[in-house]
Amino acid sequence: MTLTLTQRLDRIRVRIAELEHWRSRETIEIDSWTFEGEPIALGDSWPRKDGTVRFSGAITLPGHWPLDDARLVLDLGGESLITIADETGNETRLGLDPYHREFLVPSRSIRISSETVARLPFGEPVRHPRLERGAVIWLDTAVDRLWLLLRQITEAAEILDGHEVIPHLLDVAEHAMRGLDWPSATAAYVARTAPSPVQQKIWQLPPLEVSPEGLNQSQRASVLEAYEALVVQLKQLRERFPPQGEIALTGHAHIDLAWLWPYSETRRKMRRTFHTALSLMEQSSDFRFNQSTAHYYAQIAEDDPGLLARIIERAKAGQWETLGGMWVEPDTNMPTGESLSRQILYGQRYFEKTFGVRHTVCWLPDCFGFSGALPQLLRQGGMNSFFTIKVNWSETNQFPADLFWWEGLDGSRVLAHTFDNPMQGYNGFVRPDCFVPTWKNFRQKDKHETTLLAVGYGDGGGGVTPEMIMREEQLRFFPALPQARWTRVHDFFKNAHDTAAKKDLTVWQGEIYLELHRATLTSQSAVKRLHRKAERSLVTAETLAGLAYLLGGEQPASMERSWRVVLKNEFHDILPGSSIAEVYVDAANELDAVVAEARSTQMAAMKSIAAQLPVGEGNNVLVVNPSLSERPIRLTLSDGSTISADGQIAPLGLAVLASKALQPKTGLSAGRDYLENAVLKVRLANDGSIASILHKPTGREALEGCGNRLFVYPADKPRNWDAWDVEEDYVARGEEITHLDSLELIENGPHRAAIKIVRTWRHSRITQVLSLGANARRLDIQTELDWHDRRVFLRTLTGVAVRHARATCECAYGVVERPTHSNTSWDAAMFEAPAHRFADLSEPGFGVAILNDAKYGHSVRGNVLGLSLLRAPVYPDPLADEGIQTFTYSLMPHEGSWYEGGVREEAEDLNQPLLAVAVADRATGRWQPLAAVGIDAALSAVKPSEDGDGLIVRVYEPAGRRGNFELRLPPRWQNMGVVSILEEPMEKVPNAGLRPFEVKSWRIART
């Protein structure tokens, strides 16, 4: 009878499964456990499960057990950091989780202690935790190795579907098992195999031996003989069927800084994972492990300095690879360009200080799209390579390359690599059925002979297992499979750069948009607004302190400590809104504290600025413009009153103005259904939407249809990833909110007029104040949501009297143009896309922009500007966006293009108004401590240099233009030259001029 290959493979699997039951020669249960100092028996439930609990136990091995073959086997009921103390008191720490439950035993007598939480790696609570297992086993290493080798053969035979090596692999496996001398004594056999799934289905098992015998010496000799013969036969097959492809393996443990667990748990995950990785390095000198994220090492320095010292030793030896060059693995859609610069600045500085290295590889495996600003910043930060796998998650269009040049907004390039591993992506396995598809999916194999593969349990940490180490050793002599070796990521990219220098690779230009997880631009809106406030507050605080220094004040101190808090909360599951509620409690507290500290610094800087100015008299106001754009005089005074006056404040300028001189610009009027000034005439419809916005300088009607139409979509229920995704069919069921609770004119002063509109939808309330300043060029819509409905999507839509195939959206350090149509699948997939402070639709001569101070999710389809205001997912936070939140967005008609119409400048003003304080003893006048000449540029930072020598002034060209640009410094100040974002000289970069979207920094210092 001839079996098919599939039947033979099934038969081999069944017979292999039996081997597992003889892995242990002898087993001894540990029966001396305590829980928080009180006795607890194996199988007992925990007396309590909240917080961190502590187990302890002890065991002495029998004298006839070889120490090298002893293993400690634990399942305490949750994730743990265990400590094993040997007879001399030396301690070994290791992580315990579902994938790491067997540990080497360091001495014949040991004491075990733990820090344990009733959670699983992905934050899942263990509802009824018990002390499940605590034992030592005498491992039959011969059986263990053969069991694993045979499993790898079956995995290889299955994944090499159709390959001519398969019959040969089955032959050698069958031959090996036929040669085994296997025990058959009834009592021992039944007891040993009782745990198998088949035996567990039996109605009633017979009484079982407590300690069934293992293999005798003759039987074990047959196992050893079978293993050695298998190795020889596989090596022979490898000669006949050589490896197909090459894989660079890197051990990895992706640890989300906060996700389905709070950060306090991440601190424990780090220690568990890092101790485990170090233990594997002691077992295998070939093993390589990488870990990004400077923040993690800084945290370990506080929590476990001894652990950090061991990591540094292994890093110096080349086994532990730090990489990434950033403070955390951040979201890159929403942070400002300055935040991304600080990620690199503070990340690289930390790695250099702690490990003596800078990184050339940016490691961002798990972010939800990538800003086109990154390549330039990476190059300035010393990184010429970029890694992610997330591009392979796009659901509509396949990204065209795996090894390619990524070209940023300004033309800078980095070499990018991604691998497509269908078995858990960057949390891969050392297995034939992981290697083969990863190599098969590598599309640049005709250009480069190697693809990268990261292996190890991750997201919740854990990392590589001892089995993975053994698997790699065995797979070295397998036929037909890709050849895989432990490798440093930096070495992989060095070789890839050698290839790229010789061969033409695909070039991808601009942002890398992810066709998935679009809802992360909106979920958990409150923390997004706080994050933007924190970013802006820090930049402004540094700028004001820098201006004070330029006027003669003290050298300001670095604000790195506060920046680190902001950077931490840019992590790619915090800022995107995809974490549990506890994460956002922490984030709100931390970001609130940053805002408070930054504002305190701002006030101190304003006092310092005032102190440098001439003495005078009168009831005056000091006004400071913290941007590089000329600003109209719009102020909010300490008593809450608003000023909308004639006049301008120069870029980075300051003025002491007499209060009586702050007269409103003329022409403001209002009624219950209209607002009007010299620039705009706004008329409301009966339902409170905007019926008309007349742009008086051009005479153009800005709207086609009504503006600020509020739509709610109650079918916002994605297939997967509730907080992450919004499906394209959400529009199929949309309800316009037209009901009015009230509409009234609440302010009609000389400086500002405002109309208040209140609406109710189901259980939620929307309050909007539409306001127009006397000198305003935009209509502000201040919004308060008191939200109490789940799984709905709230958006504002405005149809505009403009037609163009592409809209302009602000991004980090520039703008990106996006299609307004759905001509191609690529265009259609971009139905929700990121923008920072504005999105604009312009035709020659006229356009309309929507501005915001807190939002990121935008759409521009046809002539409709859309802004996403709120989502209400139920996973992983059932109360996401519940309750009250406030924000402002604006509608701005303008003459010319977005650039010509000053859209960015208005967006800056909305997000960071002029600063004003009352001064009674300073003379009126105007000053400009720092000025610029040449083409328009946007300010990124005026910050203290990190080495304490002067200031760093960073600007960027925001519109894709080219021209002259120079700084004008006050007397006794010198421009020391262009520096990188790492604040080091860039000698080949000219001191003057800006190229399209160039980010440029100078060091300036007192002489």
Buried (B, 14 or more C-beta within 10 A) or exposed (E): EEEEBEEBBEBBBEBBBBBBBBBBBBBBEBEEBBBEEEEBEBEBEBEEBEEBBEBBBBBEBEEEBEEEBBBBBBBBBBBBBBBBBBEEEEEBBBBBBEBBBBBBBBBBEBBBBBBBBBBBBEBEEBEEBBBBBBBBBBBBBBBBBBBBBBBBBBBBBBBBEEBEBBEBBBEBBBEBBEEBBBBEEEEBBBBBBBEEEEEEEEEEEEEEBEEBBBBEEEBBEBBBBBBEBBBEBBEBBBEEBEBBBBBBBBBBBBBBBBBBBBBEBBBBBBBBBBBBBBBBBEEBEEBBBBBBBBBBBBBBBEEBEEBBEBBBEBBEEEBBBBBBBBBBBBBBBBBBBBBBBBBBBBBBBBBBEBBEBBBBBBBBBBBBBBBBBBBBBBBBBBBBBBBBBBBBBBEEEEBEBBBBBBBBBBEBBBBBBBBBBEBBBBBBBBBBBBBBBBBBBBBBBEBBEBBBBBBBBBBBBBBBBBBBBBBBEBBBBBBBBBBBBBBBBBBBBBBBEEBBEEEEBBEBEBBBBBBBBBBBBBBBBBBBBBBBBBBBBBBBBBBBBBBBBBBBBEBBEBBBEBBBBBBBBBBBBBBBBBBBBBBBEBBBEBBEEBBEBBBEBBBBBBBBBBBBBEEBEBEBBBBBBBBBBEBBBBBEBEEEEBBBBBBBBBBBBBBBBEEEBBBBBEEBEBEEBBBBBBBBBBBBBEBBBBBBBBBBEBEBBBBBBBBBBBBBBBBBBBEEBBBBBBBEEBBEEBEEBEEEEEBEBEBBBBBBBBBBBBBBBEEBBBBBBBBBBBBBBBBBBBBBBBBEBBBBBBBBBBBBBBEBEBBBBBBBBBBBBBBBEBEEEBBBBBBBBBBBBBBBBBBEEBBBBBBBBBBBBBBBBEBBBBBBBBBBBEBBBEBBBBEEBEBBBBBBBBBBBBBEBBBBBBBBBBBBBBBBBEBEEBEBEBBBBBBBEEBBBBBBBBBBBBEEBBBBBBBBBBBBBEBEBBBEBBEEBEBBBBBBBBBEEBEEBEBBBBBBBBBBBBBBBBE
